[in-house]
Amino acid sequence: MKNYELIETKRIDELSTDAGIYRHKKSGARIFTMKNEDDNKVFGIAFRTPAEDSTGVAHITEHSVLCGSDKFPLKDPFVELAKGSLNTFLNAMTYPDKTVYPIASRNDKDFDNLMNVYMDAVFHPNSVKDPRIMLQEGWHYEMEDEKSELIYNGVVYNEMKGVFSNPESVLERYIMHALFPDTTYGNESGGDPVNIPDLTFEQFKEFHARFYHPSNSYIFLYGDMDMEKKLEWLDREYLSKYDAIEPNSDIAFQKPFGKMHEEEITYSVGDNEPLENNSYLSWNAVVDAVDNKLNLAFDILDYALLSSPGAPLKQALVDAGIGEDIFGGFQDGIKQPYFTVTAKGTEKKEKERFLDIINSTLKKLVKEGLDKKTLLAAINHDEFQYREADYGRTPKGLVYSLTSLDTWLYGGKPWDYLECEKFYKELREDVNKGYFEKLIEKYLLDNNHSAMVILTPERGLTEKREKELKKKLSDIKAKMTPQEIQKCVSDTRMLKEYQAEPTSEEALNKLPLLSISDINKKADKFEWKEEKLSDTLVVNTELNTRGIAYLRFNFNTSSLTEEELPYAGFLKTVLGYMDTEKHSFQDLTSDILLNAGGINFDTNAYPDIRNYGRYTGVFSVEIKLLYDGFRFGFDIIDEILHTTKFEDKKRMQEILNEARSRERMRVEGASHSFAVNRATSYFSGTGRYADLTGGIGYYQFINRISAEFQKDPKKLVRKLWEVSDKLFRAENMFVSIAAEKKGYDAFRKDFSDFIKKFTSGAVKKQENCKKLDKGYKPYKGEKSYDGAQIELSGNLNEGFKTPSQVNYVARTGRFDTEKLPYTGSLRVLKVILNYQYLWLNLRVKGGAYGCMSGFGRSGEGYFVSYRDPHLKETLDIYQGLPEYVRSFTTSERDMTKYIIGAISEMDTPRTNSAKAALTVSAFMSKVSNDMLQKERDQVLATKEADIRKLSDYMEAILLKGAACTIGNGQLIEENKDKFLTTEDLFK
């Protein structure tokens, strides 16, 4: 370790971690190690990359360095790793002031391979030598022939067109610009589509040379590993090759303003969207401090002022009729965090009233004090999450590593934000000392470093910009000489040839690869016990949950008609957010968070994989409890399900307004998922169910009942009571619980009293999704409807027009599992399509930001693009799938990669809550451990010939299925002949 200077070590008991901070003497690299017993190891290297303009050079560099390097001269080692690594995380991210390259794996050999590829990628990339990489990943001119239009294309260019199609993203961009006009945060590090084409290859190279140096790096290592060996390897292979420099990458500090700044911009809305009450008002104040306690305190204030149900600042704005939705909160992760309050669905003329209400409400809270119960609930909730450390599919080591950068990058210690227990204790004591009120006074009221941002709608703005862009490019072409035009055509052809050209076997063989022998042959098992308690089925999974019980009450929705299903979807939003007999909705949430880890309501449909067309719909109530909290959990669920006051007209209107806003945000944020679900709904009962309870069908339902509520509020109240009465009955319920034996014993003790509170008595069961309603236009020649399955004689293809600049193009269908049995080889094919056929055609050549496919045990499959500049071309690429699969050939080495990639997805580490949810899914869908083992055996045994046999599956999916595109209204209109129906999604 003589090549490193040990700066400091620390035992972080609350994370069971020994931490160390090092500096590499020769290169100046900074290293942070977190040694513990977590086998999901994490490595990452980050660079400070302040943006000096909005060309997106940091973002384009992030993409480009992963396109080959000195040691690994492949065209796309990132994709090759995704195909053939056991990684549990593999990505790269561009932030406003940093670029991060993290990986994670539970396999030691794989972990070392990934480290090597990423280190070589960032320090020795091909992209600084080969301009074609920047052209592909960033932007380039494209012209097929001399008569063709000149256009822009490029992965990042199209990605950011998608980002800038979202009004909330546009608002965030300009908030940063308004608050920090003189620093990196005033620019768009991801790239503004208007400015991206200004980036030259020389600027691109200069950026890498300046910032991608060990002296500007922050390296982190987390998990169960020999840290000394890893540091010696880093020194020997990379860091020792560099001498320290001064990268001049410090993040500038924005000097406070003398008075509030103001900016006004516009965003695009569709032809059928209103201009009235469709603006955004956003007030923002900078919180100049990098301090853990203050950071945690502002997270608490975020909840107490804005995020909690009935939060006083939010409620004051809602009561004043300013906006249909109020959101915001504390935004950290940058040098100067800020607090934001945004009203959506309002008018520009309300600006002064908006500011006055914020000011007067905050002054009142300082004078009279915040609600102590709410503050304590927020502290309890945050501490519960911190201790549980459940970050879903994201390794907790990665979360800790990224958190370390929030202080380390700006001169603090990397563990400053990781040690929280003592501060939670202090904050509880501070609730009674006026601490939070003083923060409001200092940072929100007496603070001129603030900005007001107004975002107003402009009809046809997308079309206007596209027209201006066409003219700009037309003018550029008009000024080109014949020789320049010919060169542009030639460059277009050469780039496409480069993209289509396969990587040589010699280069591929340089990438380290695991072997099949490195893979565990045994599938993870689901284990549960079934027991009847008071005539109620209980599915019990014994897990080491460290004293937390994951309890879920599941209500079969078969008693509901199809017309009633969306109301069950709406109950997810209503329950827990309205008054009950014993609680106001504000106190209800506080009591839940003071006594539990949170409560959640959801709907799911589980297919019977042995009998296609049959499924079970479930409304679930999930709660996390400590083992001494079951009595509280039972009582609060009984109270919410049976005594919620749906009759409160004012509160119901507030919930409807917010639901309409949030559902639109969901659609805009995940249009690819909505497109897949909508298309699947035309032949799948589970797809139809999901569409009605949380998809486009549900979004349309929310808009409809919002309009109807104005005329007849009693109708909605009546329907919610009817649905609740039919749904929340003892005979509809089964319970699932994941806990240790001690937790299950505590659950059994009080359960019999709880179940007595539910009505019994048969309710007529319905056939959910029995018919197509008026919102669904079936393909001409629809043959029959059998159970929950709709048989189509052809493809139903919908186009939903939005103000987006890009598209989300989905094609779905199914194969008959009687004739074409499900096989694990489909998992291998998914890897091949996602990182070979679809990746090459949709992303590399087409410029789409993403592409995905998937195949389920029930026989359903999908293909979808993400932030895609194309439409017709993408559908044509889907049509080519059967022939591609039929003629598929590859090397034995590549086949091994595809198999490893499939296993990697299957072996993603699961948190306790994920294990609990997957157990329910296996139980409901009748997935046995034998099936799981058979699937794994099939994956491991997959040969080239097995993939070719799947061409029949692809034909079946394309033959009897449906399609849905959500995206650019003008492009959908131009391709109207490709759709059976088109309509504006937002109206």
N, C-alpha and C positions, 0 to 999 in steps of 0.2 A: 504493500500500500504506500510505498515511498513516493509514488507519483501523484498522490492526492494529499491535500491538506484537509484534515478533519476539523470542521468548523464547530460542530456541537452535536451531542447525542442527547436523546431524551426517551424515557419510557412513557408511552401514552397508555395508561392502564385501561381507560375506558374503551379503547380500541384493541386491547391486548396486543400492542405493537411496540417494538423497539425501533426508534427512528434515528436517522443520522443525516447530517448536512455536510456535504463535501465540496471541495473545489479542486478541479484538475489543474495542477500547477502549470503545466506547459501550455495548455490550450485555453485555460480560463473557463472551461465548462463547469456548470453548477449541477450537483446531483443531490437528490433527496431519496433516501431509502426508508422503506417501512417493512421491517421483517416481522412476520407472524406465521400462523399455522394455516392460513387460507391457501388452498391448493389452486385456486383460480388466480394465477399470477398475472400481474399487469406491468407492462413497460410502456414508456412513452417519452418522446422528445418534443419539446415545445420551443418555439422561437418568438421573441417579441417582434411583431411585424406591423408597426404603425403605418397606416395608409396616408399617403401624401396627396392622393387624388382619388377619384371614384372610377378608375379604370379596372378595378378588381384584380390588380396584379397579385395581391396576396392570395386571393382565392384561386386564380388561374395557376399560380405557382404550386399551391397545394395539390391541385389535380395533376399537374404535369410532372412533378418529381416522382410520382408513382408509376410513370410510364417508362421504366427501364433505367438501368444505372450501369456503372463500370463492371461490377462483379456479376450483375444479373441483367445482361443486355437484351432482355425480352421487351416486346412492345408494351406489355401490360402485366407486370409481375403482380400488381394488386389483384387483378382478376384471376391470375393463376393461383395465387394464395387463397382467394375466396373459393376456388374450385377444389383445392387439394390440401387444406389445412384444417386442423382440429381447433381452430381459434374459437374463443368465446366472445371475442370482440375484435374487429378489424375495420378501421376507418381512419379518416383524417378530417379535421374540422377547422374552419376559418372563423375567428372571432373578430370583433372590432379592433383588437390590439395585439392579437397573438394567433399563431397557427400551431395546431397540436396534432401529433401523429401517435395515437395510442394503439396498442395491441394487448390481447389477453389470451391465455391458454392454460389448460390444466395439464397438458402434456409437456414434459421438460424438453424433449427434443424439438417439438414443434415450437415451443416458446423461444428457444435459442435461434431456430431458423427465422422466425418472424423478426426478432431483434436485428439479425444480420441484414435481412432484406430492407428493413426500414432505415437503418443507419446508413446503408450504402445509398439508398434512394435520396435521402435528404442532402447528403454531402457530395455525392458523385452522380447526379442525374444526367441522363441522356438529353433531357429537355433543354439544357443550356448549349448543347451542340447541334441539335436537330430542330430547326424551326417548325417542322411539320407537327411536332407535339403541341406546341403552343397554339398553332392554327386549329388543330382538332379540339383541344380542351378549352381554349379561350374563344377566339373568333377568327373567321376568315371570310373573304369574298368567295362567292360560289356562282358559277355561270356554266351551265351544261354545254351550251354552244353559242355561236356568235349572235344568234337571234333571241336567246333566252334572256329573261330578266336577271339583273345583278341582285343578289341577295346576300344577307349576312347569315352565317351559321356558326355553330360551336356549342359545346356542352354547357359551359358556364354562361354563355350569352343566353341560351334558352332557359337555363335554370333561373337566372335572374329576371327574365321576362315573366316567368311564373311567379316569382317572389313579388315583383312589382305589380302583379295583377291583383294582389290581396290588399284591400284598403288598410287593414290593421298593420301590415308590414310597411306600407307606405307611410303611415302615421308614425310608426316607431323610427323609421329612417329620418324623418324630419324633426322629431323630438330631439334626437341626438344632434342633429345639425343646428337646431335652435339653441340648445344648451351649451354646446361645445364648438362654436364656430372656428376657433383658432387651433384646435388640436385634431388628432387622428379621428376622434369620434364625430367630427363634423363631416367626414368623408364616408363613402360607402365602401367598406373593405371587401364586400362580396362583389361589388361592381354594379354600377348603374348601366342598364342596357344602352343608354344614350352615350355614355362615356367609354364603355368597354372597347369599341372599335378604334379608340385613340391610342391604345397600347401598342407599342412597337416591340419587336424582338430584342432590340438593344436595351430598352428600358426593363424588359422582362429579365434579361441576363444580369443587368446591374442590380436589380432587386435581390436576386438570389445571391450574388457575390457579396452583397453588403450584409444581409440578414441571416443567411444560412451558414453560419460559422459557429464552432463550439463556444466561442466567447459570448455568443448571444443565445446560447441554448440553456434549457432547463430540463434535465433528465430525471425521470422518476422510475423507481423500481419498488414493487409492492408484492408481498406474498411469501410463501414458503420456499425460499431459495438461499443458496450460499452467496450472500451479497459481495463478499470479498472476491470470489471467482468472477462474478458478473462485472465488477469494477475493473478487475485486471484485464478482462477480455475487452471492455470498452477502450481502455488505455492502449492495449497492444494493437488492436485492429483499426482504431479510428482516431481517438483523441490525440495520441502521441504524434500524429502526422501534422499537427497544426501548432502554430505559435499564437499566443494570445494577441488580440487586437482590441481596439476600442470601436465597437460597432455603432455607437451613437444612436441607440435605439430607445433611449429613455422616452417614456410616455409623458408628453408635455402636460402641465397642469393648467387647466382653464381658469384664468383669473375671474373672480366673481364679478357679476354685473352691478352697475349702479342702479339699474331698474329692470323690470321684467321685459324680456324680449318677446317679440310676436312674429309668427310666420303663418302664412295662409297658402295652402296648395289645394289642388283638386284631385279627385279620383274618378275613375270611369264607372258609370252605371249603364244598364241596358235600356233599350228603347221603351220597355214597358215598366220600368221602375220609376217611382216618384222622385221628384227633386225635393219636395217638401218633407221636412222632418227626416232628412237623410244625411245630415252633416255630423261631423265629429267635433267636439270641443275638448281640448286636452290641456290641463294645467300641470306643470312639472317643476320640481324644485330639487336642486343638487344637495346631496348630503355629503359634505367633504370630510370623510373620516374613514380610515382603514383600521377598524377596531372590532374585535370579535363580539364583545358585549353589545356595542352599538348596532352592529350588523344583526345580531339576534333580536335585539329590541325593536328594530325597524321591521323585521319579519312579523313580530308580534303586533306592532302598530298597523301593519298592512291588514292583518286579520281584523283587529279591533275597529279600525276606521272604515274599511272598504269591503273586505272579502267575506266576513261572517254574515249570515242572514240577518237583515235588519240593522247592519252596521250603521252607526249614526251619520257619518258623512255621506255614505251612499243613500241612506233613507231620506236624508234632508233633500238631496237632489231629486230623488224619485218623487217625493211628496210635492215638490215644487213643479213637477211635470216637465223637468228638463231631461229629455232623453228616455228612450225605451230601455236602455241598458247602461249601467254604470260599472266601470271596471278600472283596474290599474293596480297600484301597489308599489312595493319596494323593488327596484331593479338594480341588482348588484352584478358582480363579476367583471367590473371595470374599475379604473382607478378612482373615479368620482361617481359613486352610485347616485341614483336619484329616485324621488318618489313621484308617482304620476297618478292623476285622477282624470279619467276620460268619460265623457258622456257620448253615447252613440245614439243616432236616431233623433237628432235635435236640429236646431236652426242657428245660423251664425248670429242672428240678432239677439240670441240669448246669452251672448258672451258675458256681458256685464253682470247679469243676474247669476250666471254660473259662478263667476269669481266671487261675487258678494256672498253667495250661500256657502261656498267653501270657507271663506274668511270668517264669516260670522259663526258658522258651526264649529270651526276649530277654536275660536276664542271662547265660545260657550263651554266646550269640553275642557279647555284649560282652566276655566274659572270653576266649573261645577265638578270636574273630575270624570274620567272614563269609568265605564262599568267594570268593577273589579272582577266580577265573575267571568266576564268575557276575556279579560286579560289573563286570568289564571287558566281558563280553558285553552287559550291559544298557546300558552307556555307548556301546558300538559301535552297538548297535541304534538307540538314540535319536538318535545323531549321523547315522546313515545316513538315517533318516527326515527329520531336519531338513534335510539337504543335498538329498535327493530332492524334498522339498516336494510330495509327491503326496497331495492331500486329496480324491481322487475327484472328484465333481461340484461340490464346494465350491471357489470361487475361492480361490487361496492368499492373495490380497490381503485377502479377508474374514477368513481365519484370522489373519493378521497384525493386522488391525484389532481383532478381538475380543481377541486376546492383549494388545494395547496397553492395553485397558481394565482388565486384571488388575492393573496398577500405577497407571496414570494416574488411575483413578477414586478412588484412595486417597492421592493426593498425590505419587506417584512420577512418573518420566519415562515417557512412552508406549513408548519403545524398550527399557526396562530388561529385558524378557523376550524381546526379539527378537534380541539379540546373544548367541550361545551358544557359538561356536567356542572362545573362550579358556577358558570354563568346562569344556568337555568335556576340554580338555587338562589343566586343573588337577585335575579329578576323577580322571583316570587316575593322576596322580601321588599323589593322596590315598588311593588304594586301599591303598597300603603304609604309610600314616601313621596308620591307625586313625581316620580322619576319620568314616567312616560309623558305626563303632561308638560314637563319641562322640555322634553325632546320636541314635542309639537311646537312649543313656543319658539325654541331656538332655530330649528331646522325648517319648519314649514311656515310659520307666521313672520318671524323676523329675518327673512331671507330674501334678498333681492336677486340672488342667482337663480332665477326662475324663467320659465318661458311658457307662453301661451301659443298653442298650435291649433289652427282651424283647418279642417279638412272638409271641403264641400264637394258635392257630386257634380259631375259634368256628363251629360248624356252624349254618348258617341265618342268619348275621348279616346278609347282604344282604336276605333276606326280612323279617327282624325290623326292619331300618331302613326298608324300604319300607312296612311295616305302620305303623310309628311316624309316618312322613311322611304316609301317607294319613290317619291319625287327626288329625295336626296340621292338615292342610289341610281336613279335614272339619269340625274344630272352628272353624277360621277362617271357613269358609263358613256354619256354623250361627249364628255371631255377626253375620253380615252382615244388614243390612236388605234388604228387597226392592229398594230403590233401589240399594244397593251391589252387589247381585247383578246387577241389570240393567246397571249401569255396567261391571262386570267382563266381562259378555258382550259389551257394546258395545265395550269396549276391545280385547277379543280379536279381534272382527270388524274393527275399524279397523286394528289392527296387521297382520292378514292382508291387508287391502286395500292398506295401505301397502307391504307386502312384494311383493304381486303387481303393483303399479302400475309400469309401465315408466318408466325415466328419459326425460325429454323430449329430443327431438333437439337442442334449443337447448343443454341442459346437456351432452349427449354431445359436441357439436361444440367445446366448450371444452377438452376433453382433447386434448393434443397427440398427433398420430398420424403415424407414418411412412407412406410410400407404398410401393407394390410396387417402384418404381424404386430404393428404398433397399436392396433385398435382392439379394444375390449369386445369380445365376441358375444357377451351376454347383454341382453336388453335390460334396461331399468324396469323394475316391476311396479305395478300398482298393487297395493295391499290394503284391504279394508275389511272390517267386520260389520255384519248387518244384525240389527237387533230391533225388536218391537218394544217400544216403551209407550204404554197407554194407547195401544193399537196404532201407534205412529212408527213408521220405519225410520230408523236412525242408521246412517252410514258413518262408521267411525274409522278414522285413519290415525294411527299412533305415530307421531313424529316428535322429534326433539325440538320443541318450539320455545324453549327457555321461558316457560311460564305464560305464554300467550295462547289463547284458544281462538281458532278461526272457525266461527260458528255461522252456519248458513241455513236459513229456512227457505225451502223450495216449494212453491205453490204451482201445481199443474194448471195450465191455462186452458185446458180442453173444455171447460165449462163456458168459455167466452166465444161469441160469434166473431166472424172476421171483422165485422163493423166495430166490435168492441175492443179488438186487439190494440189499435192505436191509443185508446184510452188507458190501457195497461201500460203502454209505453210512456204516456204522459204522467202516470202515477209515479214513475221513477223520479220525475222532477218535482212533483208536488209534495210527496211524503217527506216529512222531516223539515219542511220549509213553510209550514203553516201552523197556526195555533192548534193546540189540542185542549182537552178538558182541563188538564193540570198545568200546562205550560204555554207561555207565549212562544212564538217560533224562535225568538232570540234566546230565551232561557233554555229552550229545548236543546238547541245546538250546544250551548255552553255546558249543560248537564251531561250530554253525551261525551263531549271531549274531556270533561273532568273525571269521568268514570269509565271511559272506554277508549279504544284506539280509533274510533270512527265507525260510522254506519253507512252502508251503501245499498242502493236498490238497483236491480238490473233485470233485463229479460234475455233469455237465450232459448234457442231451439236446438234440440239434440236429435240428430237423425238416428233411426234404427238401421244400422249398417247391414243387417241381415234381411231387411225388408224395405227396399227403396220405396219412397213415397210416404212411409210412416215416420213420424217424429214425435217428440214430446216437447211442447212449449212450457217454459218455466218462468215464473216471476220469482226472483230471489231477493231475500233480505239478508245481507251479510253484516256481521259485526265482529270486531276484534275485542277480546276481553282478557283481563287477567283472571286467574282462577277464582279469586274471591269476588268477581264481579258478575256472576251469572244471574243473581237475583235482580240486579239492576238491569241487565240486558233483557231478561224476560219481560220485566215490567215496562221498560221503555218501548219495546217493540209492540207489545199489546196496546199500549197507549197510542202509538202512532197509527197502527193499522186500524184501530177500532174507534178512535175518538178525534181524528183530525177534522178540523172545522172547515170543510170545503166551502161553506156558505159565505165566507169572508170575501165579499166582492172586490174590495180594494186590493187585498193581498193577492187574490187570484189574478187580477189584471196585471199586477206587477210581475208575477211569475210568468204569465203568458208573454208579456213584452220581452222579458229576459230570455225566455225559451226560444222565441222567434229569432232573436239576435244570435244566441249561442249556436242554434242549429245551423244557421247560415254560415257562421264561422267554421263549424265542423265540416260542412260540405266544401267550403273553399279550401280548408286546410288538408283535406284527404279526399279529393275528388276521385282519385283512382279507386279507392275502396268503395265509394258510393256507386261508381259506374259498374264495378264488378258485381256488387250486391244487386243493383237494379236489374242488370241483364240476367243474373241468376234467378231472380224472382219469377221469371216467366216460365220456368220449367221445374222449379224446385220449391217444395213446401217450406223448407227451412229458409231458403232465400226470400220467399214471399213474406214469411214471418218476420225476418230481419228487416225487410224493407218497410213493413207496416209499423214496426216498433222502434226503428232507429235509422231508417234510410231515407231515400228521396220521398217515398210514399209518406213517411212520418213527417218530414219537413213540410210537405204540402198540407198534411193534416193539421199541423200546428198553425199554419197560416189561416186555414179555413176556420178552425174553432176560435182563433183570435178575433176574426171578423164577426163570427156568430155571437160571441160573448157580449159584444157591444149591444146587440139587439135583444138577446135573450140569455142572460147570465144563468138563469135557473136550469136551463137545459144541460149545461156542462156539469153543474153541481149534481144534478139528478143522475147523469150518466156515470160520474165517478163513484157515487154511492152504489149504483147498481152493479158496476164492475167490481168494486171492493167487496160487496156482499157475496157475489158469486165466486170470487177468487179466494178470499182469505177465510177458508173453511178447513176444519180438521181433516176431512177426507181428501182434500187436495194436497195436503202437506207431507213432505218427507224432509228429514233434517240431516245435514252433513256436518261433521265436526272433525277438525284436525287438532290434536293436542297430545300431551303426554297422558299416561294412565291417570295420574292425579287430577288432571284437568277434566278428563271424561267422567271420573267419579263425581266430581263437583257438579258437572252438568246434569248427571242422572238424578242427583239429589232433589233438584227443584223443578225438573221438567214436567212432572205429572200435574203440578198446580198450574203451570203455564198453559198446557194444552186444553185444560178445561175451559179456558176463556174463549175458545174458538167455536163458532156455530157448527153443528153437525147436521147432516141431512142431505140427501142426494140432490144434486143439481144436474139438469140435462146436459150431457156432453155434446159439444158441437164439433163439426168437421171444420177446423180452422182453414182459412185460405180456400174456401169452397169454390169461389167463382172470381172472375176478373171484374173489378168494378169499373166505373166510367173513366177513371183516371188511367186505365190501362187499355190500350188499343191492341187487341190480338191480331196476329198475322192472319191474312185472308186464307181461309181453308183450314182453320183450326178444327181438328178432328174430334177430340174427346177430352174429358177431364176425369181422371181416375184418382180418387182419394185426394191427396195433396199434390199430385203431379199433373202438370199441364203438358200434354203432348202437342208439339208444334210440327206442322208439316213443312216448315221452312224457318228461316231466321227472322226473328223480330229485331229490328234495329232502330233504336231511339237516339235522337240528337238533342241534347239540352244546351241551349245557347246561354253563354254568360259573357261578362265583359273581359274575361281572361284573354291574355295574349297567346296562350298555349293550350294544349289539349290533353285530355286523359281518355285514351281509347281502349275500351275493354271488349273482349270477345269471350263468351262463356258457353258451356255446354256440358253434356254428360255422356258417359259410355255405360252400356248395360253391363252391370257386374255379373250377371248370369252368364253372358256370352264372353265378356272380357273381364275376367276376375281382377280385382285390385292386386297389385304386386309392388313390392318394395323397389323394383326397378324404376317405377315412376318417380321416386325420390331422386334417383340418380339422373333421370331425364330432366327433372326440374333444374338441377345444377347445370346440366349441359345447355339448356335453353337460356337460363338466366345469365350465364356467363360465356356463352358461345353464340348461338344463333340469334337470339333476341338482342343480346348485348352488342354484337357486331353490327347488326342491321339497324336497330333502333337507336342505340346510343352512339356508337363510334361513327357510323356512316350518317345516321339520320339526325344526330344532335339532340335527341331526347335525353333528359336528365336521368331517367330511370326506366327499367322494364322488369316485369315480374311475371311469374307463372306459378301454378299450383294445382295439385290433384289430390282429391280426398278419397277416403275409403268408400264413401257412398257413390263414387263414380263421377262426381262433379269436378270440372276443371275450368281454369280461366287463364287468360293472357291479357296483360294490360300494360300500357305505357304511361309515363309520368312526366309532366312538363314537356310535352311533345310538340314540336313545331308542325308536324305532319298529321294527316288524318287518313286519306285514301291510301297513301303509301304504306301506312302501318297496317291497315286492314289487309292489304295485299300480302304483306310479310306474314301475317297470321295464316293466310291461305296457303303459303308455301311450306307450312310446318309438316304435313304428312310426307311430302316428298323428301324434305330434309331428313326426317327421322328414318324413312324407308331406305335411304341410301347412305345412312350414317356410317362413317368409318373413322377410326382413331387408333392411336398407338396404345400399347399395353400400359405404358407409363401414364398417358392421359386418362385412360380408363381408371387407373388406380386413383388419380387425382379426383375424378368425379365421384368415386365411391367415398373417398375420405371427406369430400365436401358435403355429401349427403349425411354421413355419420355425424359430422360436426353439428349440423342443424338439429339432428335427433338428440345429441348429447349436451345441448345447451344447459348449463346449471340452472336449477330451479329453486326459487325461494320457497319458504313454507307456504305462503299464500298461493303461489303458483301450483305447488304440489297438491294443495287442497282442491283447487279449481279443476285441475286435470283429473283427479280422482273422480270427481263428480261427473266429468265428461265421459270418462271410461265406463263408469257405472251406468250412466244413462244411455250411452250408445252401444252398450254391450261389447266393448272392446276387451278381449281377454289378454292375459299375459302370454298365452300361446300365440295369439295373433301378433303381438309385439315382437316376440322372438322370431316368428316366421318372417315378418317384414324385415327385420335386421339381417337374418340369414340371406334373404333374397337380395338385399342391398349389397352385402359383402360378396355374393356370388355372381353379381351382374356382369355379363359379358357384352361385347359389341353386338352380337346377334340378338341378345335380349332387348337392347334398345331399338333395333330395327323392327322387332315384332310390335313395338308400341305405336307404329304408324297407324294401325287400325284404330287405336284409341284416339289419336289425333283426328282422324277422319270422322269418327263418331261424335266427338266434341263439336267439330265444325259443322257437321251435318244437321244435328238436332240441337240447337241452342239459340242463343240470342246475343245481341251486341248493344253496347251503349257508349256514347261519347259525350263527355261533358267538356265544354271548352269554348274556343273563340267563335262568337256568333257569326261573324262574317265568313269564316272558313266553313262552318257547318252549312250556312246558307248557300255558299258556292257549290257545295257537294250534296245538295238536297236530294238528288236522285239516289244517293247511297242510303238514305234513311226511309223507313216506313212512316215515321212521325218526327217532327221537330217542334220544339217549343222553347220559350224563354223559361229558364229555371227560376230566376229571381224576378218576381213581378208583384 
